[in-house]
Amino acid sequence: MLFVTSSVQLVQRMPYQGSSGRVWRLRLDGHIVHTVKYADKLVLLAKEEKVLQDMIDKLIEIRGCYGMEMNVEKTNMMRISRQPFPVKIMINQKQLENVVSFKSLGSVLTNDERCTGEIKCRIAMAKAAFNKKRAVFASTLDLELRKKLVKCYIWSIALYGAETGMHQAVDQEHLESFEMWCWRRMEKISWTDHVRNEEVLLRVKEQRNILHEISKRKANWIGHILCRNCLLQRVIEGKIKGGIEVTGRRGRKCRKLLDDLKERRGYSQLKEEALDHTVWRA
């Protein structure tokens, strides 16, 4: 706790701009983002390579006054952009490692801002957990009891943090395939039996509802965020001021979190209910 408190104070002591006049902080919906904290980790945000290097140099200088050093081996750099070329950031004559993904608090973050890697990782973990207790899930216990066990212990692993991401069509296919995989393994139905998915759903008396479960979780999560005046609310509703990266990429724009909520429930209605604590609790 002392280390985290000291690290936050050090970051807050950093000036808003360097000697060259470049502004270091990002403005999000009129608010200045000082830093992003992940438990005992600190994340520095910058729009340019030169700005990030100046921020790190100043942070090392301030930490030196407190007798603290920055561990190069535990410090990574990730560029979130459509252009994948690496960025050269130096600390004590050593270059920071450029990574395309890293795992923090059990979640996989990638430089393409997609959830595909996280979903595949979670599904693999859920399947491994299912296989460990396969004798219970595929036993002669009551069907309703086994379904509740699968949704409680297996789906909770696969859907951890799923409400905070925007799922593309391929991600939805992976999730629905995992849902059918659970029911087939539970009923001991092999792919060589040539049983259609509709027949499997009739046997377990279920419908495809894993995506619906994610939508309910997402609506509840957004409602709790809207009740608070925090950074997450500004990230969801706000805009970052700065230049727009133009790459000439064709096609439709990437779907965003609010786009999914507008289609399923209506974001304006959800926000009104969240602001009214009586209606939201009901």
Protein Blocks (a to p, Z undefined) as FASTA:
>chain_A
ZZmmmmmmmmmmpcfbdfkopafbdceehiacfbdcehjaccdddfbfklmmmmmmmmmm
mmmmnopacdfklpccddddfblcdcdddeehiacdddfbdceehiacdfkopaklmmmm
mmmmmmmmmmmmmmmmmmcbdfklmmmmmmmmmmmmmmgoklmpccdfklmmmmmmmmmm
mmmmmnopafklopafklmmmmnopadfklmmmmmmmmmmmmmmmmpccfklmmmmmcce
dddddehiacjddddfklmmmmmnopklmmmmmmmmmlmmZZ
